[in-house]
Amino acid sequence: MPIELADVSIEDELRAQIGAVAASGGEIEIIGGGSKRFYGESIEALPVDVSAHSGIIDYDPAELVITLRAGCKLAQVEALLAEQRQMFGFEPPCFGEDATIGGTVATGLAGPRRAYAGSIRDFVLGVKLLDGRGQVLQFGGRVIKNVAGFDVSRLMVGALGTLGIILEVSIRVVPQLETEITLAYEHASADEHIRWVNRLGSKPYPISASLWYDGRSLLRLSGSEQGVRQASAQLGGEEIESGWLDVKEQRLDFFDRAEPLSRISLPPTTPDLLPGRSQLIEWGGARRWLCGEADVDAVRDQVAGAGGSLCAFQRHAPDVPRFHPLAPTMLTLQRNLKASFDPARIFNPGKLYPGL
């Protein structure tokens, strides 16, 4: 599926616009497809649409790397990869047909496969960035063996645009797996599921996703036909139709669009901290979704005591901080990074934390 190259003059227009904003002391909100605009704090700033900066820069399937302008539509890129029997290993959610590559990197969100294949941070090889001084910076590279600046590229993942406008990104892709099946099991409690799935994790099964909700565990196996069938025979369970796309895109009934949604991150073996609450558990116990009203401060304290964090993911009251509070040393580090890339605080100010 071809994706048309955009006019490179858009980059020059963005540089001029940033220069003007910096000179006037203004602030901007970076907007791509808008599918993940809900994520993070609401901000009031001049909206700048960067979605037109789109196009494939380089893609050689033999190299397992694709380089794209940030405005490329995620769904179109995934269709292009599928034609070559390749895919993004971190299984990114779209949350809408207008999702872009830039938004995928900026939010750092990943789907069910992330716990078993790695996050987008593990796959980003390089970025081209427009910083708060109007400078275009290049970090990393387009091939796996040429990644000077690799770690700086990773800083852009999950930064929510607070460090600059992502212009281009190089991402490592992986071959599609030969086959996948989903097995279902009955586990009455979250604790039963957590103990079971972590026991499985110590064995060489080709697990690529796990989930527990309402007394039912799902396990996805991915790999060669022989390997998957052999593992299935050993694990038992009921083979069912795959529903992982609905999990990734949060289209299950659990994700009630009228209720607040919280995302809890914990060490995977942590016992259930919220018995009796409706939860959906992924990533071998490491990611737990809580749908419904909650005392966020109290739950955050409880989760922090177990070495975890809570993100007020969607539909919480405006006065509820979206992200788990940072330790003072980490907040200082974040402020220093912001000052390095965006000294005038032009880009998405306050989207992550106050002062960033």
Helices and strands as residue ranges (DSSP letters): H 9-24, E 28-31, E 46-49, E 56-60, G 61-63, E 65-69, H 74-83, E 86-87, H 101-107, H 114-117, G 120-122, E 124-130, E 136-140, H 150-155, E 165-172, E 174-175, E 179-186, H 190-201, E 207-213, E 216-223, H 225-235, E 238-240, H 244-248, E 261-265, E 279-282, G 283-285, E 287-291, H 296-305, E 309-314, H 328-341
